[in-house]
């Protein structure tokens, strides 16, 4: 009798477990179908996806692409070999949706820095969407979406910078591995943490970049550290040199920068090291490098082991429209080099630059794009 009761108890437990498993699987598939229906719509009119697969834990989109708009410097603004979205199951049945993770395999992203210094990234995701108010016309706001983490594997980013040349100068980053945590759409409040590594492509050599920190996208408050290692100096000379400076034939650039922004006030101390520097022959007796006589720079290199290390601090109000990244950085480096050489190059304006803030702005624009696209998956966002 006892054995029979025990047998029935075990059978009951097994049946309950099977029911729970089947119920959980059914719930996941229902959640996945809701996502599947929204994927293509969230990519916008220029977007396309080759295949959407529904799995037990989420939706996988393959060969995702958003074509670039007219006059965009690249054929695509975004593409990816595979994107996997894993929803948080229980939150799908509440007023607040949660995505556990978004994993993007081999993404490509093109970013344009316009002549006025503004940044444009994923305009197809950031542009206005259709007004998806409720059918009864109540105009209720779309539900918020939180994303636990976004993982980027083996990515490529191309930055086209129209502030330094026409057509825009292209800087290419490859082998990007990134992890972004804690994103909330559409408010983008709260600190979003990120960590990124990649290869900086150059004409003569490839270097490495590592960036990590946190940013509140809504306010632009941020703390980040950026490190460049063994980067081809010729790729960045447009940011460092003045129009009358001798052009760089070859050289290696290393940089360490720590940036903090609070209430739109930037403070960004850093160091730049230049080594193995070779300059074009002087065009006249007044040839310069960073505004300093070329001959003095070459003598300093010889006496310091073929390496110059310069210290700088960028500080000021980011709302000042006169801020210029290119001018501010070159001025700071010119002052530092002049101090190292004890050369009087005259008074240099104390305007602070945007270094760090522009990087944060670009990352924020991309994260907004991800956040808005995911919000579209769960019921859309309203035009503003």
N, C-alpha and C positions, 0 to 999 in steps of 0.2 A: 504493500500500500504506500509506504513512504517512498519506495523506489519509483512507483508510478507517478506520484505527485511531483517528485523531483524531475522526472522525465518531462512532464507537462510544463513545468516551470522553465526548463531549459528551452523547450520548443517555443514557449511564449516569448522569451527573451530574444531568441533568434528571429522570430517573426517581426518583433518590434524593431530590431536592428535593420532588417531588410526594408521595412516600411520607411524608417528614417533615411536610409541611404537613397531609396527611390524618390522620396519626397525632396531630399536635398538636390539630387541630380535633376529632377524636374524643375525645381526652382532656379537652378543655375541655367538651365536651357531657356527658361522663360526670360530670365535676365539677359542672357546672351542674345536672344532673338530681338529684344528691344534695342540692344546696342547695334545689332546687325542692320536693322532698318534705318538707323541714323547715320551710319558711317559715310556712305556716299554723299548724303545731303550735307554733312558737316564740312566736307572738303571744298564746297563752293563750286561755282560754274566752271572754273578752269581745272577742277580736280578730276582725277580718275583713279580707279582701283581695278586691278586685273582680276582679283579673286578675293572672296570673303569666306572664311571657314569658321564654323561654329564649333567650339570645343566645350569640354565639360566645365572649364574654369573661366572661359571668356571668349572673345572674338579675335581672330587673327586676320588681318588684311595684308594681302601680298601685292607687291609692285604698286605702291602708292605713289602718285605723282600730282603735283600742282604746277601747271605751266606758268611761266612768267608773264606778266601783263605787257602791254605795248611799251616799247622803249626800255624794258628791263635789261640789265647788262648780261644776263644769263638766260639760257633757254628755259630753265626751270627755277622756280623759287624754292621748291621743296620736293624731295622724292625719298623713298625708302624701300628697301627690299622687302622688309616685313615689319609690321606693327602689331603688337599683341596688347590688348586691353583686358585687364582682369578687374571686374567690379567687385565691390564689397556686397555680398548677397543681401544681408539684412537691411542695409541702408536703401536699397532700391524700392522698398515698400514704405519709406518714410518721406518726409518733406525735404530731407537733406541727403543728397547722393554722395557716395564715396567711391573713388576708384583706388583699389589697392595698389596697382602698378600699371605703368605703360612702358613697354620695352620696344625700342626702335632699333632694328638691325640695319646697318649700313645706310644711315641717313645722309642726305646731302642738303645743304642749306646755303642759299645765296643771300647776302646782306648788302644793301646799298647805303652808303653815306653820301647824302646829297651835298650840293655846293654850299648850302647854308649850314652844314654841319649836322643836320637831322639824320636820323637813322630809320631805314625802312627794312623790316624783316617780316616774312610770311604775310604780306598784305592780303592774300587770299583767305587766310584764317582770321586776320585782325579786322578786315573790312566789315562794313555793316551787313548784317544778315537780314533775312526776311523777318518781318514782325510776326512772331509766333505767339500772339496773345491768345487767350482762351477763346473758344468758339462763341461763347456767349457775349463776347465783346467787353468783358470785365477788365481786360488789360492787366491781369495779375502778373506780377514779375515772375520770370522763370526761376525755377529752383536753383539753389547754389550747388556747386560741385567742389569737392575737395579731392586732391590727388595725393596719395601717400608718397609715391616716388616715380620719377621718370628716369629710365636708364637708356643711354645712348651707347651703342657699340659700333666701333669701326666707322666713325663718321667723317664727313668732309664738310668744311665751311669755306666759302669763298667770300671775302669782303672786297667790295668794289668801292673805292674811295674817290669821290669826285671833288674833294676839297684840295687835292694836291695835283691833279692832272685831268686832262680831257683827251681821250676817253679815260674813265676812272682807272686809277691804279688798282691792280688786283693782288691781294694777299691771300694765299691758300694755306689752310690748315688741314692736315690729314691724320688718319689713325686716331681720331678723337674718341676718348672713352670718358663718359660723363655720367654723373649721378646727381639728380635734382630731387629734393625732398620738400614736402609740405607746401603745396600750392592750393590756393583757394580762389575759385572763380564765382562770380565776376568781381568781387571786391578786391582781390589780390592784397589783402591785409595780412599781417603776421609775417614773421621772418621765413623766407624760403632759403634753404641751405643748398649749396652746390659744390661740386668738386669736378675738375676737368683737367685732362692731360691730352696732349696732341703733339704733332710734328709740324713745325713751321717750314714750309717749302722755300727754298732759295735758289738763285741762279747758279751759285757755286757750291753751296753746302746747305744741308738741312739742319735746323735746330729744334729745340723742344720748348714747349710752353706748359706751365702748370698754374692753374688758377683755382682758388678755393675761397669760400666765405659765405656770407649770408646777405640777403637783400629783402627789404619790404618794397615790393613793386609799386604799391599805391603811393608811397611817400618818397621813394628813392633813398631812404635811409639804408646804409649798407656798411659792411666791413669786409674787405677782401684783401687777399695777397696774390700777387702775380709775379711769376718768375719766368724769365726767358733765358735759355741756355744755348750758347754757341750758335746764335742766329746769324744768317748772312746779312751783314750790315748794308750791302747794296740794296736790299729789299726795303730798308727803312730809312734810307738817307733823305728821302723827300720830307720826312717828319723832323729830321734833326738839323738839316743844313739850310742856309739862306741862299738866295738866288745867286749871289756873287761868290759863294764858297767853292773851293775846288771839289770836283766830283770824286766819289770814292770808287776806286777800281776794285778793291777787295778789302775785306775786314770782317772781324767777328764781334758781335754785340751780345753782351750779357746784361740783364737788368733784374733788379729786385725792387718791388714796389708794394707798399702797404697803404691802403686807402681806407679812410673812414669818412662817411657822409652822415651828418645829423642836422636835421632842419635845413637842408639844402646848403649847408656849409661843408666844404671839402677840405680835408687835410690829407696830403699824400706824400710822405717822405719816401725817397728811393735812392738807389745807386745805379749808375750805368758804367759798365766797363767796356772799353774798346781795345782790341788787340789785333795784331797782324795787319795793321792799317797800311794800305797803299793808296796814294792819291794821284790823280792826273797831274801832269806837269803844270806848273803855274802859268797862267795866261799873261802874267805881268808881274811887276815888282810887289804888287799889293795883294797877291793871292792869299786867301784865308781858308781856315777850317773852323766852323762854329764861330765865325767872326774874329778869330784870332790868327795872327800871321802864320801862314803855312809852315815856314821854316822853323818857327819856334815850337810848333806842335811836333814836327819830326824830330827835333832835338830832344824834346821831352820823352818821346817814345824810346829813343836810343838809351837815355839815361835811366829809364824806369822798367827795363826788361821787356820792351815792346808791348806795354800794357798801360793804359790810362784809366783810372777809376775816378768818376765824377759823382758828387753828391748833390742832391737837389730836394727841395720841398715845394710842392704845389699846394696853395691854400687860398680859399676865397669863397665867395657866394656864387653858387651854380646858376642862380637866376639872372646874373649879370649877362646881358646879351653880347658884351664885348669879349667874353671868354673865347679863346681860340686854343685848342689843343696844340696845334702845330707850332704857333708862335710862342706860347707859354713854355713848352718843353724846350725848344731851341734856345730861348732866352736864358732859362735856368741853367742849361748845360753850358752855354757860353760864359755865364758868370762864374760857374764852377771851374771851367777850364782856365779862364783868365786868372782866377785866384791861384790855381795851381802853378801858373806861369808867372804870377805877379805882374800881369800885364794890365794896364789901365785901358779898358775899352769904353769908358764913359758910363754914364748912368743908364741902367736898364730898367724899363718899366716893371713895376711889381705886380702886374695883373696875373692872377692865378689861372690855371688851365683846367681842362675837363678830363685829364687822364684819370682813369678809374670810373668817373661818372659816365663816360660814353660806353665803356665796357659793361657797366651795370645796366645802362639803358638798353643796350643791344640784347643782353641776356633777358631783361624784363620783357622786351617786345616778343622774343621767341616764346617765353613762358606764358605770356598772355595769349599767344596764338594757340598753344597747346590747351590752355585752360578754356578758351572760348570754343575750340573744336569739341572738347569733351563735354562742355555744357550743352552744346548743340545735340549731342548724343542723347541727352536726358531731357529734352523738351525745349531746347532753343533758348535764345537770348533776344532781348528787345533792342531795337535801334535806339540810339541815344541822340 
